[in-house]
Amino acid sequence: MTVTALLAERTECSARFFEESADRLARVCHLMAERFARGGRLIAFGRSPAARSDARHVAVEFVHPVIVGKRALPAIGLAGEGGDVAGQVALIVAPDDVAMGFGEDCDGAVAVARGRGCLTIAFAPAGAEWEFEPPTSDPYIRQELIETLYHVLWELVHVFFEHRGLLEGRSQRRVHDAGASSFLYPFLDERESDLDAVLEDVRRSVLMKASEVGALREQTLTDNESVLVDAAAVLRASFDRGGKLLALGNGGSATDAMDVVADFRAGDRPAIDLTEDPGILTAIANDIGVEAIFSRQVIAYGDEGDVVLALSTSGNSGNVIHALLEARRRGLVTIAMVGYDGGRVASEELADHVVITRSEHIPRIQEAQASAYHVLRELVG
């Protein structure tokens, strides 16, 4: 399938999904804000490798906000190692939490969370109170739409912290058991009443953000079509010769590297996630420095003719640049997906194939990059 056809399918599905979901997403943002205001947390979970990458990604966004002025909100990503997601959820959830399930097999964990009084959200039929089902069976497009959706939830839940009187239950909370929430949200007793107007503003914002990522996805895939085609040919040739893919990134980009590797492994392609092992990452970071966490693994795992895929929203991350330089010294092919103007990776031509997503909005960059690496995967075959 051509890049043009892959883009068209994504454009149609995204427009339909967010038009149908915008009102419900606005209401879920409000309900999530109420839970956070009462001291609740987001508990995200998934069982499959791809679902685990989303659970990790949404937790990163809530805990480590990269947009100035956004609050850090408590979130935990449960990876479901050993397959017992429901057991993990049962150990950790509390009544005021928000439980968010990813993947087709999260119904057991959702049932546990719902039984504990959590607000439950799922992206497939799972018995959750709020379910959002992308209008496609294509797993790559589904994941892209879901990533945009949880980014939108993360961005717009903060709107209700600016309209403080719209958070129910604030007058029932006691100061001595408020914990961190009393510090983060000292405004909980302020009064506002026009919930419908705020919900309408949030609904419009959902549609605006969906439109933004649609335009950015088009720019990314159209402007970089030849880069993606060439990179796919090189990667396919590497696999045919017995080579492998090494993927890396920081933060949300690390979870996208997890997703890339999950997708290639699902197609029986050898791929290694350089963000996967916390023992290795923390050992290198502690003993040598954070800038070496990926380059040292390139030394350990990389062979001439292998391919490195680096994900970075800025194109300036030191550890990404060190990994690309090390890979080049060792004869590995390098692919980079970067945002903004491409940063140092683009300006200094530090990768053999560079896909630039021209935006300064990190969530939208990551969403468009997800489309780019999924298209790369499909072009490889």
Steps between C-alpha positions, in 0.01 A plus 500: 500500500627851422569774755217703344250220554619440855459871575150515351382211716632669813346834411153352451508289818631784716236748385220252565634381835546841659179646361312211660700510825554870572200551730571185701870588527411839647286332765770248583752784546266651760453169681876436502566848641255429781684177583839670501360781718391242756849351514449229238758368258503374145569126486571394141548138400537267205611145432634481143834666417329775298239560774773521763672772299182710512454440874857618558456795263188644660657469847807692384285783366302547821797471737749701294311779322711663231265795440576804713233557763363147506493324835665167566220253571544158663498217247631145492549277196462129575670286239327172579817291512407136544155567357332572835380855429188458714713387793727802468202733480338338805813571706517869424166661409295711743143632468587850376738378228454507123565161339597506132522171311680442171470200271243236426546296817468750783143416603605315815707791626222744409251292701730509802541877476131560449420283800730720710311814400750629244405704195570254217605581142587251226576506127334171413190322633601419858204589721633847584270793572661697219612313190650655189516265202699625197304444175757270340644153542847616394714463816737778401229757435319393817813563704555841340144613575522373856830682555344825385199431722696454820722797420183707461368371833827595665503849348135586559450356847694807614227731372283403795773593748468852359121488561532396857142508617400233250670222694239311703569369845748771595301609807496147640879466507681536833823696512686240706442222248540707185865406456669652199170613352458781753833639383438450129139616504450760778203644309254216541235701686477780245162513328421491130181371344504501119616144440324471164691798359835356609410158361418662166836680500677172571300322228612759246857466623487125440400559138765769458776272631383215278511736203850614597639149511326422171680786331830409666465134402445611139810721512710225653400228256486720190820698550694191605351246261824431314694482829259238636508298177881503492530419871255211462704356214820519702336348807345219297838426341659489845242249622554291186871482577435391858524847655289646777337825610600694812246761616544774760356820643437690825176538695198475274740425215630206704151354513470557126824306457331222700210512255729491194677192631171331593372555145810360332524204736134421430602464136788267589760768438795515743486823701649617830354775717791692657263646761380158614737402781498734804797316651719580200368857470553586866841331515630700205336824618640460852851387413568690177222751438160534338651595165649150466187292570433429133848521346632233738219268389578574135854382576368187670231399252570673171663331204599651168195516277248513788261796514446750782169686522520804730190689611532854635255789507781757513780340299740629768502231771859427596459127548322466165779690325769287668320184390475619140868594491601164647279315254655684208852423623409131511345484154134486603234670291321778690142626475381793711149635553519850646277801564535878501744588218689173542747636754862394488409163353379670182729804485816296555377204289552256786274231351485342156122541471328785688121539527408848625162578656485879489330598825596627843209325675639180650178294520419574135859419397482161669164423342626582151817302565285200594345521154847527346645194668185298435520592132869404505399164647239445227742600225755251630237226472 
